[in-house]
Amino acid sequence: MLETRIPSGPIEQKWDKCRFEMKLVNPANRRKHSIIVVGAGLAGAAAAATLGQQGYQVHCFSYHDTPRRAHSIAAQGGINAAKNYRNDGDSVFRLFKDTVKGGDFRAREANVHRLAEISVNIIDQCVAQGVPFAREYGGLLDNRSFGGVQVERTFYARGQTGQQLLLGAYQALEEQIAAGRVTMHIRTELLDVVLINGIARGIVTRDLVTGQVDCHAADVVVLATGGYSNVFYLSTNAKASNCTAIWRAHRRGALFGNPCFTQIHPTCIPLSSEQQSKLTLMSESLRNDGRVWVPKKKGETRSARDIPESERDYYLENRYPNFGNLVPRDVASRNAKEVCDEGRGVGPRGQGVYLDFADAIHRLGLETVREKYGNLFDIYQRITGEDAYTIPMRIYPAPHYTMGGLWVDYHLMSTIPGLFVSGEANFSDHGANRLGASALMQGLADGYFIIPSTVPDYIASTKLDPVDTSHPEFKATEAEVKDRINNLLTIRGKRSPDSFHKELGKIVWDNCGMARSDAGLRKALARIPELRDEFWQNLRIVGTGEELNQGLEKANRVSDFLELSELMCMDALQRTESCGGHFRVESQTADGEAKRNDEDFAYTAAWEWKGSGNTPVLHKEPLTFEYVPLSQRSYK
Amino acid sequence: MNLKLRIWRQQSANASGSFVTYQVSDITPDMSFLEMLDVLNEDLINRQEPPVAFEHDCREGICGSCGFLVNGVAHGGQRGTTVCQLAMRFFEDGDTITLEPWRARAFPVIRDLIVNRSAFDRIIQSGGFITVPTGSAPDANAVLVPKEDADTAFDAAACIGCGACVAACPNAAAMLFTSAKVTHLNSLPQGEPQRDQRTLSMVATMRNELFGSCTNHGECEAVCPKQIPLEFIGKMNRDLIRAAWRRHREPLLMPSVVQQPFMEDSHEHSDKHADTQLPADAQK
């Protein structure tokens, strides 16, 4: 069932070999083939623009009013590339090794190596597009360091790297739209994938302004629809980020990889109000110069500046002398939770630790700190009303990124032929934990370089009968979609979509969040189906389906989170080891670190949908590590 | 806090709209403005009334989705702040707050506080890019970029495309937006080959999309959540003259001095978007 299609041969030759062996489509024939790309973030816009350049008929779909709004835009810190511009010992192999190790040996080696190779081309591409990366006075590119690595390989555009990279891809996409090679469908949401004879041949969408449900046929469908952290309700993701596209594809037969692997980002602004609708990230790059500490004493009430050095616990620097404040995200998050659980957390709710820039300001001067991190300090000031130049920031972990997603092979094709999945929507490359500045790298590697190679190979090597939307499968799927919308609208219960989402989020955060236990997961698995039943009996949507109806949009997405969350908990329950972002309290070392179990769990979990109410089936893709030997991760 | 909200309600592009007054209570100072609207909407759903439609996504001031006029000021008047980042601590118990969508012919209302800003994309389509097919880029350090130029490019590129500049301008001009994009790309050596064509084309599209002309009011800069400076408009005008000169055309009149012909020109379109005209009682 799980054919990975990893090329044979030495790891540094696999991608070249694969590219050479892939079939090509003659330039004159490309316009005869149509490709649907769903999502217009880094992975989607880059793929749509590049496939458009190649000459295919591309249809790109976004639920936003313009492709420039995708959540990739919010990434702050930077993008990695193995350029070794700093002459500090970086190389493709080192980036590869750091990523495999950072992912706690739960990623596929061949994919990760390819990612490291391509990283170099991404920076070239973006610079040529006019992405204004930070520069040295000599005119060369500047770099900085991120968590989990000991080289400076991160390229950045102040604290708005994601925005600038997305604008680069967006502009390339708009150029193709103007050239007529990409048709953009804005304010349009995917609601199902259409399979004909078992292969993906199109999608069913809803126009978010008129409510019209439409079918679109193509030779290939690419999903680039992002991650599902909003299952927690409170996360750093944009409010509209959701799992609907990948979940509906899962229900049609695409296996779901490692759903329980979610990343809790260590540096977010702590929760302040019960009505809070989302959490805001502070870039991890702040840990380059900020020092993390909490008071040594429990229940400390003095303000940070009144606590003398001798009574502060710089717990990351003390416990992890080699990496200090730059330990990987899972380690930093877990340690913050621990000190807060001990009662040493700071801030009004005790759910926070200090990120202190006093030393950096003393060492580098206020102006340098302002230059490097100014906009992040502004964001913090705006939200908390505090000036982090004079009082330390307060930070706490928050759901941020999902390493899980649809299972894909080396070509980024799901288990449904003709359905490709790229960027955060797939499970690939990051294993159980993602290193900082690697998400942008993967989105663009998939979008600019991998999808535009593997999709043409699929087109060239598959016999694709002409189909259009009059095919019975389109009609049947469209009818199912309409039924589902109708069901949601006719419940006419008493609870809003948000109230269900909040309640679900709390269940998932408490039981499948920063730490997972057998008992907690079982509790969640009992509660989620009850909540789902209530949802389908007591949901209230005001308005109709034939208009712009944001309540309907939300309800539709929440209905999928209610199913996905159950699979996350099942996956977490069966994986009785700790690895990366998945910390099982039953599996820790003597000194409280995550303890992996390679004997039993060196595999990717790939779940098969068996219908509503039926237990899904677990398939396993065994992982082997030839080039980065399995070892206990240690940052001490 | 308890607040009175006067909100523009308009069911669809073709429906006529009006202000409707609502009460919200139990608002805390640390809530954001949009969280306050979430509270209102939950309340409306409980009362089986249609919730207020407004656009938002990242809720951290970078995606550019959100934005409407708060008491007549785009994004609510806190410097460098989008409405999603606007905290309720800037309001007081008992305040009456007026909310209305961006008003401009080029931005027709879709529903309530949501407008159609696709005209911005069409400006980008006409030249807001550097043509570089994927895979053909030279090594990133092969072309040196002076730090000052990279910084200028970044300052301009920080634009989030929210449309506040258009909404704040008495002429509904898109000069700050367009000049930000032009300055971003024209400041970099990579953008140089297409510099003239880019400037000419983007300015022409801006006019065709029914945006007004610049008369140097500076309201755009005052409300811009990313604090894009007015000087970029000057830069764009210089680039426009340069482009026209180099192409041996009649020098174009700068968009910031031509007004009358354009304003008259656009009257014929005003019927189409009549419903988006500013109601008399909403004047600043």
Interface residues (C-beta under 8 A of the other chain):
Chain A: A46 A49 T50 Q53 H64 D65 T66 P67 R68 R69 A70 H71 I73 A74 K83 Y85 N121 I123 D124 Q125 C126 V127 A128 Q129 G130 P132 F133 A134 R135 E136 Y137 G138 G139 L140 L141 A157 R158 Q160 Q163 Q164 L167 Y170 Q171 A172 E174 E175 I177 A178 I186 V209 A238 K239 A240 S272 S273 Q275 Q276 S277 K278 T280 L281 D378 I379 R382 I383 G385 Y448 F449 P452 S496 D498 S499 R540 V542 G543 E547 L548 Q550 G551
Chain B: Q11 S12 T28 D30 M31 S32 L34 E35 D38 V39 E42 L44 I45 N46 Q48 E49 P50 P51 A53 E55 H56 D57 C58 R59 E60 G61 I62 C63 G64 S65 G80 T81 Q85 A87 R89 I110 R111 I114 N116 R117 S118 F120 D121 I124 Q125 S126 G128 F129 I130 T131 V132 P133 T134 G135 S136 A137 P138 D139 A140 N141 V143 L144 V145 P146 K147 A150 D151 A153 F154 A157 A158 I160 G161 H184 L185 L188 Q190 G191
